[in-house]
Amino acid sequence: MRKQITIGTGITARIVTDFFSDGGPTEAELHEQFEEFRRAFARNGSHFGIVTESARNRCEPILLAVSKEGRKGPLVTDSEEAFAIAITNWIRVASDAIAENNAEDAARLAFQAGVQWGLAQMKWQWESDALRGEKVAKGLREAARQTNAAWVVQRERRFARMKQLVLNRRAENAARDCEAEGLGNWQGILRQWNRHLAKLREQNTDT
């Protein structure tokens, strides 16, 4: 029985028609599939025409709109129009090679058409989300940098004060005094101080 299922993950996830998971296609579904192919072949005239139909249907309105309204300025690389021109041209020359029975050129040119179509689909479907995500990620990185910078300043203040206080009292009491002075929780200060001392001892051992 035919049903729509999602395969793949992330940005490559896609919906496909599954004929085989529930006992295979019915006779009616097989007949309808054949009729769909027959109608597609009648529209396009070849197997290559069938597989490029969606690309041509997407590109042709773009080029038609440009021809009616006129291009505003020079052709911009990776614009909708630029992709539509490239895809349409690759499909055209691949079709010519097929008509000439030139298998080598047909394969090469059809491959290029597919590459351009894949790039265009990725840009058209995901670019706005990708750019928005890049802005969010950049903001998060900057926020993290500012937070880390603030912690560095706080840590250095703690260490400077602890160095003064431990001269005449235990480290725990010195950490409690730091807390009273507004430098943070005394237990956290003490743990940080102990890690600092451990690192200094390691450095002295290495040298």
N, C-alpha and C positions, 0 to 999 in steps of 0.2 A: 504494500500500500504506500502511495506517495505521501510524504510529509516534509515540511520544512524543518531543517535542523541547523544549529550553529556549530561550526567547526573552527579550530584555530584558537589563538589567544591574543589578547592585547589588540594592537592596531591591525593585525592581520586576521582577526576573527571575522567570519563571514557566514552568510546564510546560504545553504545549498539545498537542492532537492534530493531527498533520500528515497530510493525505490526499494531497497533490499532489506531493511532492518525488520520489517514485519511480514516475513514470508514472501517477499518479492513483489513485483508489480502485478496488478491484475491485468486481465486481457484488455479491459477498457482503457486502462492507463497506458499500456503498450501502444494501443491504437492511437490514443491522443498524443503520445510522444512522437510517434511517426508522423502524424498530421502536423504537429508543430514544426518538425524538421522540414516537411514538404513545403509548408507555407514560407518558412525562412529561406529555403533554397529558391523558391519562386521570387521572393523579394530581392535576393542578393546575387543569384546566378552562379554561385560557387561556394565551396566549403570555406575558402578564405574570406569571401564576402560575409558569410554567416558569423565567423568568429570576430570580424572587425566591425560588425554592425553597431554595437553599442558605442564604440569609439567614434565612429562616423556620425552617429546620431547626436553625440555630445559635442563634437567639434563643429559640425555644419552650422548650427544656430549661432555660434560665436562668430564665425567668419561672415555669416549673412548679416549679423548686426553691425559688424565693422564696415562691411561694404555699403550698407544703407546710411550709417551715421558718419562714416569717415573716421580715420584714425586721428586721435588727438596727440600730435607729437610723434617722435620716432618710435619704432617698434621696441618694446621693452623686453629684455631677456627674461624668460620664465614667466611672462605674463600669460593670461588665458589665451590671448590671440597668438602669441609665439608658440605655445604648445600646440594649439589647434592647427597652425600652419605646418609645423614639423610633423605631427602625427598624420595629417591628411596627405602630405607629400610622401612620407615613407610608405604609407599604404598604397598610394597611387603607383609608385615605382615598383613596389613589390608585386602588385597586380600585373603590371606590364611584364615583369620578368616571368611570372607564372604563365601569362599568355604566350610568351616566347619560348616556353619549355626550358627556361634557364634555371635549373634547380639550385645551382650554387648561389646565384644572385638573389633568387627568390627567397631562399632560406636566410641569407644575410640581411636583406632588406626588411623582411618580415620580422626578424629578430629586433632590428632597430626600431621598427614601429611599435613593437611590444614594450621595449624599454622606455620609449617616450611616453607611451600610454600609462605605464606603471608609475613613472615619475609624476606625470600630470595628476593622476588620481590621488597620489599621496599628498601632493601640494594642495589640491583643491579641497580634499576632505579633512586634512589634519593640520595644515599650516597655522590656522588661527589658534587652534588649541595648543600647538607646539610653542608658538610665540607667547601666548598667555602663560604657559607653563614656565617658559624661560624667564619671564618677568617675575613670576612668583618665586622661582628658585633663586634668582639674583637678589630679590628682596630678603629671602630667608638667609642667604649667605651673608649679606650685609648686616642683618640683625644679629646673626651669630658672631660676626666679627666684632660688632660693638659690645655685645654681651661679654665676649672673651676679653676684650680690652678693659672693660670695667672690672672684671674679676682679677685681672692681672694687677691693676692698681690697688684693689682691695687686699689682694694677697701680699703685695709688697709692703703695704701699710701694716698689716698684721705681723709680718716677719720683722720689720724694723722695730715695732713696739715690743714684740716678744724678746728680741735680742737685748733690749734695755731691761726688761722686767726680770728675766731669768738670771740676771747677775746676782740678785739677792733674794730669790724665792724659787719655789718649785715650779716646774713648767705648768702643772695643773692650776696652781693659784695664779700664775701669770696669765693663763688663758682666761680665767674667770675675770681678771681685771680688764682684759681686752674686751670681753663681753660687756662689762659695765661701762666701758668707754664707747660702746656702739660699733664695735668691729665685728659683730656676728656672734653666733652661738659658740660658747666656750669649748664644747666638745668637738665641734667641727674645727675650730681653731687649733685645738690640741692635736687632733689627728693630722691636720695639714702641717703643723710644726714638726711632728714626729717623722712624717714622710720626708720633709725637707732635711732634717738631720740625717736620716738614713741615706739620702742621696749624697750628702756631703761626705759621709763616711765611705761610701762606695767610691767616690771620686778620689778621696785620699788614698784608699787601698790600691786603686789602679795606678796611681802615680808613684 
